[in-house]
Amino acid sequence: MTLFGRTTRAIVAVIVGWAVPATAQAADRSSDGAVVVLASTATEHGFGSGTIVAKSGIVVRVLTANHVATHGTLSLRFDDGAVFPAHILTQFPDRDLALIEASVDPARAANLHVAPVAAPRSHELVHIWGSGVNGPAFETGAIASVGAEMPDGPANGRYALGCATCHQGDSGGGIFDAQGDLVGVYLGYFIMGSGPNVSVAELPGNDVLNLAWSAPASMVAEADFSR
């Protein structure tokens, strides 16, 4: 079994590119707070995803996978093609999570959606906003048993989900329930010896969210981050 999504190679593979399904509508992804995370080096252009979990004034904070955030120079890309430089605010490498921060134009910031966060429920239907060369890709799936052992051992803040169309470019993408609540961050998948791949999600966690909402801003003075 190999877990893709926790290594640099996984995000590099995204540059191959994926088509965006017809069901992926800009209004849907913006209303969930989904954005494309670009992570580039001198020779490679990586694509991942993230979710806006806090904003204050022109500064937004995005939750993504740590292996996306550490791949290279960061920026956020929105549905209209606008790109804004970003940087790492803080990392949670043991859980493959990171918060990144960017400053956007005031008109855009005023209309950006901040995703509400909820606890995942076993066997719940969900959708995932992944990424591709042309923008976020919409995937559907279902959560397995929350808290159950993973293919590599104890859950340790993760849970499994079934997603037939999820691919490597989905790293860092938000997992949303039917109410539009963020219930996890997509990391990658286990390739099983037999049967379908097992996708892996990480719980956002109160420590991550508290930092997103309250940590001092590094781009503007005395920002008050909140949902």
WOBELBEL-V669344 format. One record per residue. N is the residue number from 1. NEAR is the number of other C-alpha atoms within 8 Angstrom. Layout:
BEGIN
n=(N,N)
near=(NEAR,NEAR)
END
This chain:
BEGIN
n=(1,2,3,4,5,6,7,8,9,10,11,12,13,14,15,16,17,18,19,20,21,22,23,24,25,26,27,28,29,30,31,32,33,34,35,36,37,38,39,40,41,42,43,44,45,46,47,48,49,50,51,52,53,54,55,56,57,58,59,60,61,62,63,64,65,66,67,68,69,70,71,72,73,74,75,76,77,78,79,80,81,82,83,84,85,86,87,88,89,90,91,92,93,94,95,96,97,98,99,100,101,102,103,104,105,106,107,108,109,110,111,112,113,114,115,116,117,118,119,120,121,122,123,124,125,126,127,128,129,130,131,132,133,134,135,136,137,138,139,140,141,142,143,144,145,146,147,148,149,150,151,152,153,154,155,156,157,158,159,160,161,162,163,164,165,166,167,168,169,170,171,172,173,174,175,176,177,178,179,180,181,182,183,184,185,186,187,188,189,190,191,192,193,194,195,196,197,198,199,200,201,202,203,204,205,206,207,208,209,210,211,212,213,214,215,216,217,218,219,220,221,222,223,224,225,226,227)
near=(6,7,9,11,13,10,8,10,6,12,18,11,10,14,12,5,9,10,8,11,7,5,5,11,7,7,6,8,13,12,8,13,13,15,15,14,13,13,16,12,9,4,5,8,10,13,17,19,19,15,14,15,16,14,14,10,8,11,13,14,13,12,14,18,16,13,13,15,13,7,12,8,10,12,13,13,12,9,9,4,6,7,8,10,9,12,10,10,9,7,10,9,8,5,7,13,16,15,14,14,12,14,11,10,7,8,6,8,13,8,6,8,9,11,13,9,7,7,5,10,8,8,8,10,10,12,12,14,15,17,17,17,9,9,9,15,13,12,11,11,12,12,16,11,10,11,8,8,8,10,5,5,6,7,10,4,8,12,16,13,12,11,11,8,6,9,6,12,16,18,17,17,19,17,14,14,13,7,5,9,12,12,14,12,15,16,17,15,12,13,10,10,5,4,5,7,10,12,14,13,14,14,10,10,6,6,6,9,10,9,8,12,12,9,8,6,8,6,7,7,6,6,9,7,11,8,8)
END
